[in-house]
Amino acid sequence: MTTSPIERAADSFAAELSKRRVERGMTKKQLAARMGFDPSYVSHVEGRRHRPTEDFARRAEAVLAASGAIWQRFQEYDELRHARSNMTAHRDPPVPEQWLPPGTGLIVEQESATLTHQDKAYRCVIRRALYNAGTEPVTRYLVRVAVDRYPSDPGRSNRHHREHPLTFAELDLQAFCGDEASPEPMDWRKKHDRDAFKEVWLLFENANGRFPLYPGERVTIEYAYTVGEEKWGPWFQRAVRLPTRHLSVRLNLPLDLDPQVWGVETTLSAEEGPLRTPLLRHDVDGRAVFDWSTEEPPLNARYRLEWRYRAQPTVGAEPEPRASDRMRAAGIVQRGAALLRQPARLFELPQDEATARDVVFQLRAALHRLDELHPFSKGVGLAAPQLGIPWAAAVVRPPDRDAEPVVLLNPRVVDSARDTDEQYEGCLSFFDQRGLVARPLRLDVEHARWDGGRAITSFEFAMARLVAHEIDHLEGKLYIDRMDPNIPLVPVEEYRETGSPWRY
């Protein structure tokens, strides 16, 4: 039997109400008592014998905390009801406070997502204007990052990401809260860490304090991350997980690659199809910029932009990846990341022994991976912040590859020789360049043992230089801070031709 659109909308409301009630483990009688209705009325609405009212929908949304789903079903029904009465043109758009009823929870009043392909990497920036329509303060916000290098070949993609897993270090995730003039950094905490999928909680807090989003308040958050092009497939998807008023997406791609872009959308009520509104393109300064937006997207809808580059690569062998690209792919945080300029957090030993051992394990594993990328004939060191880990730990391997790496926990220089020398140094966090740096020929370093005791170790010549470099990292410094400002950095290609091994 054929039903009208308004009847189908009423049925959808009743189905959503029943589904949410069952999920909450409530009987019709219990729900009615919480809403202040007679039990028979709830039964009649679920049984399609009574049509929903606005008051009923608001109370049901608040009691069942349905993240706006019940209210959205009512709005769909209400729009059809008013359209049939030819009242649509006379209805004023809802003001933000009336968009969803109190008790709905967190809503997104506006989201803008930008993906930029540049310097062999993709940079994603998400900006969301949030409104707390709930009854409790919001203290965290869930963020998901997923990659799929070969979306049309799941098996190949799984193998690729197993061999080259996405790391938090390369993501260089940064988040801020508040207006652009004085943004407040947001700390974050891992929730899930898989080869091609990451989830983190953005926290409404940092080292300076907490700033929850209280009921009735609004705030804008922004977070950004980077993924190398070797891990990012030609697609960018936005999923509507919270009630959202406005969603806009921008792709910023190299014009010389001649990108062709299209989009698809999927909702709970419709299979995958083309975007309902067209992509808008404009070219500027060697970039092809594609914009798309939509108003009040339905919950659980997915909007996916896809592209291909029609320009063919230069005939011949592929150019060798830059040194910094190889380091980024190995999980090394690159220059410009805020963490590299922040003092590392000291361990409280022996209480933090398990954490310290885990950090050192990760450092050793990273050094092992790096051995496949570079010979490191002068020795090599790695500090925890270079892996995106904010703890005061470093591992230094002497020039002699057979020697056991030195582990430094909470190190600090307590004495150094007056005699210095100048040698060229490289840094894993900007490995495309080398710089001439003066260092003491001897360092005395106090550092912690696993049991909390302290030791002082003396390092000379090459090891003194390596250790000093890593301690600088733990203090938020880079070797360029110690260079003569009148002496420029040397590109690694030039250094290979003119540089020489360290001589002591």
FITOR-553003 format. One record per residue (C-alpha): residue in one letter; z, y, x; residue number from 1. Coordinates in Angstrom, 1 decimal. Layout:
# residues N
R, A, Z, Y, X, NUM
...
***
This chain:
# residues 504
R, M, 0.0, 0.0, 0.0, 1
R, T, -1.0, 3.4, 1.4, 2
R, T, 1.8, 5.9, 2.0, 3
R, S, 1.6, 9.6, 2.5, 4
R, P, 2.5, 11.3, 5.8, 5
R, I, 5.7, 12.8, 4.4, 6
R, E, 6.8, 9.3, 3.2, 7
R, R, 6.1, 7.9, 6.6, 8
R, A, 8.1, 10.7, 8.2, 9
R, A, 11.0, 10.0, 5.9, 10
R, D, 10.8, 6.3, 6.8, 11
R, S, 10.9, 7.2, 10.5, 12
R, F, 14.0, 9.3, 10.0, 13
R, A, 15.7, 6.4, 8.2, 14
R, A, 14.7, 3.9, 10.9, 15
R, E, 16.0, 6.2, 13.6, 16
R, L, 19.3, 6.8, 11.8, 17
R, S, 19.8, 3.0, 11.3, 18
R, K, 18.9, 2.2, 14.9, 19
R, R, 21.3, 4.8, 16.4, 20
R, R, 24.1, 3.7, 14.1, 21
R, V, 23.7, 0.1, 15.1, 22
R, E, 23.6, 1.0, 18.8, 23
R, R, 26.9, 2.8, 18.4, 24
R, G, 28.4, -0.3, 16.6, 25
R, M, 29.3, 1.7, 13.5, 26
R, T, 29.1, 0.5, 9.9, 27
R, K, 27.6, 2.7, 7.2, 28
R, K, 31.1, 3.3, 5.9, 29
R, Q, 32.4, 4.4, 9.3, 30
R, L, 29.4, 6.7, 9.9, 31
R, A, 29.9, 8.3, 6.4, 32
R, A, 33.6, 8.9, 7.1, 33
R, R, 32.8, 10.6, 10.4, 34
R, M, 30.1, 12.7, 8.8, 35
R, G, 32.1, 13.6, 5.7, 36
R, F, 29.7, 11.9, 3.3, 37
R, D, 30.2, 9.3, 0.6, 38
R, P, 29.3, 5.8, 2.0, 39
R, S, 26.7, 5.2, -0.7, 40
R, Y, 24.8, 8.3, 0.4, 41
R, V, 24.3, 7.0, 3.9, 42
R, S, 23.2, 3.7, 2.4, 43
R, H, 20.7, 5.4, 0.1, 44
R, V, 19.2, 7.4, 3.0, 45
R, E, 18.8, 4.3, 5.2, 46
R, G, 17.4, 2.5, 2.2, 47
R, R, 14.8, 5.2, 1.7, 48
R, R, 16.1, 5.9, -1.8, 49
R, H, 17.3, 9.4, -0.9, 50
R, R, 15.4, 11.9, 1.4, 51
R, P, 17.4, 13.4, 4.2, 52
R, T, 18.7, 17.0, 4.1, 53
R, E, 19.2, 19.4, 7.0, 54
R, D, 22.9, 19.2, 6.7, 55
R, F, 22.9, 15.4, 6.7, 56
R, A, 20.6, 15.4, 9.8, 57
R, R, 22.7, 17.8, 11.8, 58
R, R, 25.9, 15.9, 11.1, 59
R, A, 24.2, 12.5, 11.9, 60
R, E, 22.8, 13.9, 15.2, 61
R, A, 26.2, 15.2, 16.2, 62
R, V, 28.2, 12.1, 15.3, 63
R, L, 25.8, 9.6, 16.8, 64
R, A, 24.9, 11.7, 19.9, 65
R, A, 21.3, 10.7, 19.7, 66
R, S, 20.0, 13.1, 22.3, 67
R, G, 18.0, 14.9, 19.7, 68
R, A, 16.1, 11.9, 18.4, 69
R, I, 17.5, 12.0, 14.8, 70
R, W, 17.1, 15.8, 14.6, 71
R, Q, 13.5, 15.5, 15.9, 72
R, R, 12.7, 12.9, 13.2, 73
R, F, 14.1, 15.3, 10.6, 74
R, Q, 12.1, 18.2, 11.9, 75
R, E, 8.9, 16.2, 11.6, 76
R, Y, 9.8, 15.3, 8.0, 77
R, D, 10.8, 18.9, 7.3, 78
R, E, 7.6, 20.4, 8.7, 79
R, L, 5.5, 18.1, 6.4, 80
R, R, 7.7, 18.9, 3.4, 81
R, H, 7.2, 22.7, 3.9, 82
R, A, 3.5, 22.3, 4.7, 83
R, R, 3.0, 20.6, 1.3, 84
R, S, 4.7, 23.6, -0.3, 85
R, N, 2.4, 26.0, 1.6, 86
R, M, 5.5, 27.6, 3.2, 87
R, T, 4.6, 27.0, 6.8, 88
R, A, 3.2, 30.5, 7.4, 89
R, H, 6.3, 32.1, 6.1, 90
R, R, 8.8, 30.2, 8.3, 91
R, D, 10.2, 32.0, 11.3, 92
R, P, 10.4, 30.1, 14.6, 93
R, P, 13.9, 28.8, 15.3, 94
R, V, 16.0, 30.8, 17.8, 95
R, P, 17.2, 28.7, 20.8, 96
R, E, 20.7, 28.3, 19.4, 97
R, Q, 19.2, 26.8, 16.2, 98
R, W, 16.6, 24.6, 17.8, 99
R, L, 19.0, 21.6, 17.9, 100
R, P, 22.4, 21.3, 16.2, 101
R, P, 25.8, 21.5, 18.0, 102
R, G, 26.7, 18.1, 19.4, 103
R, T, 23.2, 17.2, 20.4, 104
R, G, 24.0, 17.3, 24.2, 105
R, L, 21.9, 18.6, 27.0, 106
R, I, 18.4, 19.9, 26.2, 107
R, V, 15.6, 21.3, 28.3, 108
R, E, 14.4, 24.6, 27.0, 109
R, Q, 11.7, 24.9, 29.6, 110
R, E, 10.4, 22.6, 32.4, 111
R, S, 7.8, 23.6, 35.0, 112
R, A, 6.7, 20.9, 37.5, 113
R, T, 4.5, 21.7, 40.5, 114
R, L, 2.9, 19.2, 43.0, 115
R, T, 1.3, 20.6, 46.1, 116
R, H, -0.8, 18.5, 48.6, 117
R, Q, -0.7, 20.1, 52.0, 118
R, D, -0.2, 19.1, 55.6, 119
R, K, -0.6, 15.4, 54.8, 120
R, A, 2.2, 15.4, 52.4, 121
R, Y, 3.0, 16.0, 48.7, 122
R, R, 5.7, 18.6, 47.9, 123
R, C, 7.1, 18.4, 44.3, 124
R, V, 9.1, 21.2, 42.9, 125
R, I, 10.8, 20.9, 39.4, 126
R, R, 12.4, 23.8, 37.6, 127
R, R, 14.3, 23.3, 34.4, 128
R, A, 16.1, 25.7, 32.1, 129
R, L, 19.0, 23.8, 30.5, 130
R, Y, 21.1, 24.4, 27.5, 131
R, N, 24.3, 22.5, 26.7, 132
R, A, 24.2, 22.0, 23.0, 133
R, G, 26.9, 19.3, 23.3, 134
R, T, 30.7, 19.4, 22.9, 135
R, E, 31.6, 18.5, 26.5, 136
R, P, 30.9, 20.2, 29.9, 137
R, V, 28.0, 18.8, 31.9, 138
R, T, 28.8, 18.0, 35.5, 139
R, R, 25.8, 16.1, 36.7, 140
R, Y, 22.0, 15.7, 36.1, 141
R, L, 20.0, 12.6, 36.7, 142
R, V, 16.8, 12.9, 38.8, 143
R, R, 14.2, 10.1, 39.3, 144
R, V, 11.6, 9.8, 42.1, 145
R, A, 9.0, 7.0, 41.9, 146
R, V, 6.0, 6.4, 44.1, 147
R, D, 3.1, 4.0, 43.6, 148
R, R, 0.5, 4.1, 46.4, 149
R, Y, -2.1, 1.9, 44.7, 150
R, P, -1.4, 2.2, 40.9, 151
R, S, -4.5, 0.0, 40.0, 152
R, D, -3.3, -2.8, 42.3, 153
R, P, 0.4, -3.5, 41.8, 154
R, G, 0.5, -6.4, 44.3, 155
R, R, -0.9, -4.3, 47.1, 156
R, S, 1.3, -1.4, 46.2, 157
R, N, 4.5, -3.6, 46.2, 158
R, R, 3.6, -5.0, 49.6, 159
R, H, 2.8, -1.5, 50.9, 160
R, H, 6.2, -0.1, 49.8, 161
R, R, 8.1, -3.2, 51.0, 162
R, E, 6.6, -2.6, 54.5, 163
R, H, 6.9, 1.2, 54.3, 164
R, P, 9.9, 2.0, 51.9, 165
R, L, 10.5, 5.4, 50.6, 166
R, T, 13.6, 6.9, 52.2, 167
R, F, 16.0, 9.6, 51.2, 168
R, A, 15.6, 11.1, 54.7, 169
R, E, 11.9, 11.8, 54.3, 170
R, L, 12.4, 13.1, 50.7, 171
R, D, 14.5, 16.0, 52.1, 172
R, L, 15.8, 16.5, 48.6, 173
R, Q, 17.2, 20.0, 48.0, 174
R, A, 18.6, 21.3, 44.7, 175
R, F, 19.8, 24.7, 43.5, 176
R, C, 21.4, 26.1, 40.4, 177
R, G, 21.4, 29.6, 38.9, 178
R, D, 19.1, 32.6, 39.2, 179
R, E, 16.6, 33.0, 42.0, 180
R, A, 18.4, 36.0, 43.4, 181
R, S, 21.6, 34.0, 44.2, 182
R, P, 21.0, 30.3, 43.8, 183
R, E, 23.9, 27.9, 44.2, 184
R, P, 23.2, 24.8, 46.3, 185
R, M, 23.9, 21.5, 44.4, 186
R, D, 25.3, 18.5, 46.1, 187
R, W, 23.8, 15.1, 45.1, 188
R, R, 24.9, 11.5, 45.0, 189
R, K, 22.7, 8.3, 45.2, 190
R, K, 22.5, 6.1, 42.1, 191
R, H, 19.7, 3.7, 42.9, 192
R, D, 17.9, 3.2, 46.2, 193
R, R, 14.8, 0.9, 46.1, 194
R, D, 11.6, 0.7, 48.1, 195
R, A, 9.5, 2.8, 45.7, 196
R, F, 12.1, 4.2, 43.4, 197
R, K, 15.1, 6.5, 43.9, 198
R, E, 17.7, 7.9, 41.5, 199
R, V, 20.2, 10.6, 42.3, 200
R, W, 22.8, 12.6, 40.4, 201
R, L, 22.5, 16.3, 41.0, 202
R, L, 26.1, 17.5, 40.9, 203
R, F, 27.2, 20.9, 39.5, 204
R, E, 29.3, 21.4, 42.6, 205
R, N, 29.1, 21.9, 46.3, 206
R, A, 31.5, 22.4, 49.2, 207
R, N, 32.5, 25.8, 47.8, 208
R, G, 33.5, 24.6, 44.4, 209
R, R, 32.4, 23.3, 41.0, 210
R, F, 30.4, 25.1, 38.3, 211
R, P, 30.1, 22.8, 35.2, 212
R, L, 27.6, 23.7, 32.4, 213
R, Y, 30.0, 24.3, 29.5, 214
R, P, 29.0, 23.9, 25.8, 215
R, G, 26.9, 26.8, 24.6, 216
R, E, 25.9, 27.9, 28.1, 217
R, R, 22.5, 28.0, 29.8, 218
R, V, 21.5, 27.6, 33.4, 219
R, T, 18.3, 27.0, 35.4, 220
R, I, 18.2, 24.2, 38.1, 221
R, E, 15.5, 23.6, 40.7, 222
R, Y, 15.0, 20.7, 42.9, 223
R, A, 12.3, 19.8, 45.4, 224
R, Y, 11.3, 16.8, 47.6, 225
R, T, 8.5, 15.7, 49.9, 226
R, V, 6.6, 12.4, 50.1, 227
R, G, 4.0, 11.7, 52.8, 228
R, E, 0.4, 11.1, 51.5, 229
R, E, 0.5, 7.6, 52.8, 230
R, K, 3.1, 6.7, 50.1, 231
R, W, 1.9, 8.9, 47.2, 232
R, G, -0.9, 7.6, 45.0, 233
R, P, -3.3, 9.9, 43.1, 234
R, W, -1.1, 10.5, 40.1, 235
R, F, 1.8, 12.7, 38.8, 236
R, Q, 3.8, 11.8, 35.8, 237
R, R, 6.3, 13.7, 33.6, 238
R, A, 8.5, 11.7, 31.2, 239
R, V, 10.4, 13.4, 28.4, 240
R, R, 13.9, 11.9, 28.5, 241
R, L, 15.7, 14.9, 26.9, 242
R, P, 14.8, 17.1, 24.0, 243
R, T, 12.4, 19.6, 25.5, 244
R, R, 10.8, 22.8, 24.1, 245
R, H, 8.2, 23.6, 26.6, 246
R, L, 6.7, 21.5, 29.5, 247
R, S, 4.2, 22.8, 32.0, 248
R, V, 2.6, 21.0, 35.0, 249
R, R, 0.6, 22.4, 37.9, 250
R, L, -1.4, 20.5, 40.6, 251
R, N, -2.2, 22.4, 43.8, 252
R, L, -4.8, 20.5, 45.7, 253
R, P, -7.1, 21.2, 48.7, 254
R, L, -10.4, 22.7, 47.5, 255
R, D, -12.4, 21.2, 50.4, 256
R, L, -11.6, 17.7, 49.1, 257
R, D, -13.4, 18.5, 45.9, 258
R, P, -10.7, 17.1, 43.5, 259
R, Q, -11.5, 15.9, 40.0, 260
R, V, -8.5, 15.8, 37.7, 261
R, W, -7.9, 14.3, 34.3, 262
R, G, -4.8, 13.4, 32.2, 263
R, V, -3.5, 10.9, 29.7, 264
R, E, -0.4, 10.8, 27.4, 265
R, T, 1.6, 8.1, 25.8, 266
R, T, 4.2, 8.3, 23.0, 267
R, L, 6.3, 5.8, 21.1, 268
R, S, 3.9, 6.1, 18.2, 269
R, A, 0.6, 6.2, 20.0, 270
R, E, -1.0, 4.2, 22.8, 271
R, E, -2.4, 5.9, 25.9, 272
R, G, -5.0, 8.5, 25.2, 273
R, P, -6.4, 11.8, 26.6, 274
R, L, -4.2, 14.9, 26.8, 275
R, R, -4.3, 16.8, 23.5, 276
R, T, -5.0, 20.1, 25.3, 277
R, P, -7.3, 20.6, 28.2, 278
R, L, -6.4, 21.2, 31.9, 279
R, L, -7.2, 24.7, 33.1, 280
R, R, -8.5, 25.2, 36.6, 281
R, H, -8.8, 28.1, 38.9, 282
R, D, -9.7, 28.2, 42.6, 283
R, V, -8.0, 30.6, 45.0, 284
R, D, -7.6, 30.8, 48.8, 285
R, G, -9.0, 27.4, 49.5, 286
R, R, -6.9, 25.6, 46.8, 287
R, A, -7.9, 24.0, 43.5, 288
R, V, -5.1, 24.8, 41.0, 289
R, F, -4.8, 22.8, 37.7, 290
R, D, -2.5, 23.9, 34.9, 291
R, W, -1.4, 22.1, 31.8, 292
R, S, 1.3, 22.7, 29.2, 293
R, T, 2.6, 21.5, 25.8, 294
R, E, 5.2, 22.7, 23.3, 295
R, E, 8.0, 20.5, 21.9, 296
R, P, 6.8, 17.2, 23.3, 297
R, P, 8.3, 14.1, 21.6, 298
R, L, 11.1, 12.2, 23.2, 299
R, N, 10.0, 9.4, 25.5, 300
R, A, 6.5, 10.8, 25.7, 301
R, R, 4.8, 10.4, 29.1, 302
R, Y, 2.2, 12.8, 30.5, 303
R, R, 0.2, 11.6, 33.5, 304
R, L, -2.2, 13.6, 35.6, 305
R, E, -4.6, 11.6, 37.8, 306
R, W, -7.2, 12.6, 40.3, 307
R, R, -9.7, 11.6, 42.9, 308
R, Y, -11.2, 13.4, 45.8, 309
R, R, -15.0, 13.4, 45.7, 310
R, A, -15.4, 14.8, 49.2, 311
R, Q, -16.0, 12.0, 51.7, 312
R, P, -14.0, 11.9, 54.9, 313
R, T, -15.7, 12.6, 58.2, 314
R, V, -17.8, 9.6, 59.4, 315
R, G, -16.2, 7.8, 62.2, 316
R, A, -12.7, 6.7, 63.2, 317
R, E, -9.8, 8.2, 61.3, 318
R, P, -8.0, 10.8, 63.4, 319
R, E, -4.7, 9.8, 64.9, 320
R, P, -1.7, 10.8, 62.8, 321
R, R, 0.3, 13.7, 64.2, 322
R, A, 3.4, 12.7, 66.0, 323
R, S, 5.6, 14.5, 63.4, 324
R, D, 3.8, 12.5, 60.6, 325
R, R, 4.7, 9.3, 62.3, 326
R, M, 8.3, 10.3, 62.6, 327
R, R, 8.4, 11.5, 59.0, 328
R, A, 7.0, 8.1, 57.9, 329
R, A, 9.8, 6.4, 60.0, 330
R, G, 12.4, 8.3, 58.0, 331
R, I, 13.2, 11.1, 60.3, 332
R, V, 14.1, 14.4, 58.6, 333
R, Q, 11.8, 17.2, 59.8, 334
R, R, 12.5, 20.7, 61.0, 335
R, G, 13.1, 23.1, 58.2, 336
R, A, 15.5, 20.8, 56.3, 337
R, A, 18.8, 22.5, 55.5, 338
R, L, 20.8, 19.5, 56.7, 339
R, L, 19.6, 20.0, 60.3, 340
R, R, 21.3, 23.4, 60.3, 341
R, Q, 24.7, 22.3, 58.9, 342
R, P, 27.6, 21.0, 61.0, 343
R, A, 28.1, 17.3, 60.4, 344
R, R, 31.2, 15.9, 58.5, 345
R, L, 33.9, 14.4, 60.8, 346
R, F, 35.1, 10.9, 60.1, 347
R, E, 38.8, 10.2, 59.3, 348
R, L, 39.4, 7.1, 61.4, 349
R, P, 40.4, 4.4, 60.9, 350
R, Q, 40.2, 5.1, 57.1, 351
R, D, 36.4, 5.8, 57.3, 352
R, E, 35.7, 2.9, 59.6, 353
R, A, 33.5, 1.0, 57.1, 354
R, T, 31.5, 4.2, 56.5, 355
R, A, 31.1, 4.9, 60.2, 356
R, R, 29.9, 1.3, 61.0, 357
R, D, 27.4, 1.6, 58.2, 358
R, V, 26.1, 4.9, 59.6, 359
R, V, 25.8, 3.5, 63.1, 360
R, F, 24.0, 0.4, 61.7, 361
R, Q, 21.4, 2.7, 60.1, 362
R, L, 21.0, 4.7, 63.3, 363
R, R, 20.4, 1.5, 65.4, 364
R, A, 17.9, 0.2, 62.9, 365
R, A, 16.1, 3.5, 63.0, 366
R, L, 15.9, 3.4, 66.8, 367
R, H, 14.4, -0.1, 66.5, 368
R, R, 11.7, 1.2, 64.2, 369
R, L, 11.0, 4.2, 66.5, 370
R, D, 10.4, 1.8, 69.4, 371
R, E, 7.2, 0.8, 67.7, 372
R, L, 6.0, 4.4, 67.6, 373
R, H, 6.7, 5.7, 71.0, 374
R, P, 7.7, 4.3, 74.5, 375
R, F, 10.6, 6.8, 75.1, 376
R, S, 10.6, 6.3, 78.8, 377
R, K, 13.2, 9.0, 79.3, 378
R, G, 15.6, 7.4, 76.8, 379
R, V, 16.2, 8.5, 73.2, 380
R, G, 18.9, 9.6, 70.9, 381
R, L, 19.3, 9.9, 67.2, 382
R, A, 21.9, 11.9, 65.2, 383
R, A, 22.9, 10.9, 61.6, 384
R, P, 21.7, 14.2, 60.1, 385
R, Q, 18.2, 13.3, 61.3, 386
R, L, 18.3, 10.4, 58.8, 387
R, G, 19.6, 12.7, 56.1, 388
R, I, 23.2, 11.4, 56.6, 389
R, P, 25.7, 14.3, 57.0, 390
R, W, 28.3, 12.4, 59.1, 391
R, A, 29.2, 13.2, 62.8, 392
R, A, 27.6, 10.1, 64.4, 393
R, A, 24.9, 9.6, 67.0, 394
R, V, 23.4, 6.8, 69.0, 395
R, V, 21.9, 7.4, 72.5, 396
R, R, 19.9, 4.8, 74.4, 397
R, P, 19.6, 5.4, 78.2, 398
R, P, 16.2, 5.4, 80.0, 399
R, D, 16.9, 1.8, 81.0, 400
R, R, 15.8, 0.0, 77.9, 401
R, D, 18.0, -3.0, 78.7, 402
R, A, 21.1, -0.9, 78.6, 403
R, E, 23.3, -0.9, 75.5, 404
R, P, 23.0, 2.3, 73.4, 405
R, V, 26.0, 4.6, 73.5, 406
R, V, 27.8, 5.2, 70.1, 407
R, L, 29.3, 8.7, 69.6, 408
R, L, 31.7, 9.4, 66.7, 409
R, N, 33.0, 12.9, 66.2, 410
R, P, 31.9, 13.9, 69.7, 411
R, R, 32.7, 17.2, 71.3, 412
R, V, 32.1, 18.6, 74.8, 413
R, V, 35.4, 19.2, 76.6, 414
R, D, 33.9, 20.1, 80.0, 415
R, S, 30.6, 20.5, 81.7, 416
R, A, 29.2, 21.1, 85.2, 417
R, R, 28.3, 24.7, 86.3, 418
R, D, 25.1, 23.3, 87.8, 419
R, T, 22.1, 23.1, 85.4, 420
R, D, 18.5, 22.2, 85.6, 421
R, E, 15.5, 22.9, 83.3, 422
R, Q, 13.5, 20.0, 81.8, 423
R, Y, 11.1, 19.7, 78.9, 424
R, E, 12.7, 18.1, 75.8, 425
R, G, 11.2, 16.7, 72.6, 426
R, C, 12.9, 16.3, 69.3, 427
R, L, 12.2, 13.6, 66.7, 428
R, S, 12.4, 16.3, 64.0, 429
R, F, 9.5, 18.2, 65.4, 430
R, F, 7.8, 15.8, 67.7, 431
R, D, 4.5, 17.7, 68.0, 432
R, Q, 6.0, 20.2, 70.5, 433
R, R, 8.0, 20.2, 73.7, 434
R, G, 10.3, 22.9, 75.0, 435
R, L, 11.8, 23.9, 78.4, 436
R, V, 15.6, 23.7, 78.1, 437
R, A, 18.4, 24.3, 80.6, 438
R, R, 21.3, 21.7, 80.4, 439
R, P, 24.4, 21.0, 82.5, 440
R, L, 24.0, 18.2, 85.0, 441
R, R, 27.3, 16.7, 83.8, 442
R, L, 29.1, 16.6, 80.5, 443
R, D, 32.6, 15.3, 79.7, 444
R, V, 32.6, 14.3, 76.0, 445
R, E, 35.6, 13.4, 73.9, 446
R, H, 34.7, 11.0, 71.1, 447
R, A, 36.5, 8.8, 68.5, 448
R, R, 37.0, 5.0, 68.6, 449
R, W, 36.7, 2.8, 65.5, 450
R, D, 40.5, 2.6, 65.4, 451
R, G, 41.0, 6.4, 65.4, 452
R, G, 41.9, 6.6, 69.1, 453
R, R, 40.1, 9.1, 71.3, 454
R, A, 38.2, 8.6, 74.6, 455
R, I, 36.6, 10.9, 77.1, 456
R, T, 33.3, 9.7, 78.7, 457
R, S, 31.5, 11.5, 81.5, 458
R, F, 27.7, 11.6, 81.4, 459
R, E, 25.4, 12.7, 84.2, 460
R, F, 21.8, 13.8, 84.6, 461
R, A, 19.4, 12.3, 82.0, 462
R, M, 22.2, 10.9, 79.9, 463
R, A, 24.0, 14.2, 80.0, 464
R, R, 20.8, 15.9, 78.6, 465
R, L, 20.3, 13.2, 75.9, 466
R, V, 24.0, 13.4, 74.8, 467
R, A, 24.0, 17.2, 74.8, 468
R, H, 20.8, 17.2, 72.6, 469
R, E, 22.5, 14.9, 70.0, 470
R, I, 25.8, 16.8, 70.0, 471
R, D, 23.8, 19.9, 69.3, 472
R, H, 22.3, 18.2, 66.2, 473
R, L, 25.8, 17.3, 65.0, 474
R, E, 26.8, 21.0, 65.3, 475
R, G, 23.7, 22.2, 63.4, 476
R, K, 21.8, 23.3, 66.4, 477
R, L, 18.3, 22.5, 67.8, 478
R, Y, 17.1, 22.7, 71.4, 479
R, I, 15.0, 25.7, 70.6, 480
R, D, 18.3, 27.6, 70.2, 481
R, R, 19.0, 27.1, 73.9, 482
R, M, 15.5, 28.1, 75.2, 483
R, D, 14.5, 31.3, 76.8, 484
R, P, 13.0, 33.3, 73.9, 485
R, N, 10.2, 34.4, 76.2, 486
R, I, 9.0, 30.9, 76.9, 487
R, P, 6.9, 29.4, 74.1, 488
R, L, 6.9, 25.8, 72.9, 489
R, V, 4.2, 23.6, 74.3, 490
R, P, 2.0, 21.4, 72.0, 491
R, V, 2.5, 17.8, 72.8, 492
R, E, -1.2, 17.3, 73.6, 493
R, E, -0.9, 20.0, 76.3, 494
R, Y, 2.4, 18.6, 77.5, 495
R, R, 0.8, 15.1, 78.0, 496
R, E, -1.7, 16.7, 80.4, 497
R, T, 0.7, 19.0, 82.3, 498
R, G, 4.2, 17.6, 81.8, 499
R, S, 6.1, 15.4, 84.2, 500
R, P, 8.9, 12.9, 83.9, 501
R, W, 12.5, 14.0, 84.3, 502
R, R, 13.6, 14.0, 87.9, 503
R, Y, 17.2, 13.8, 89.0, 504
***
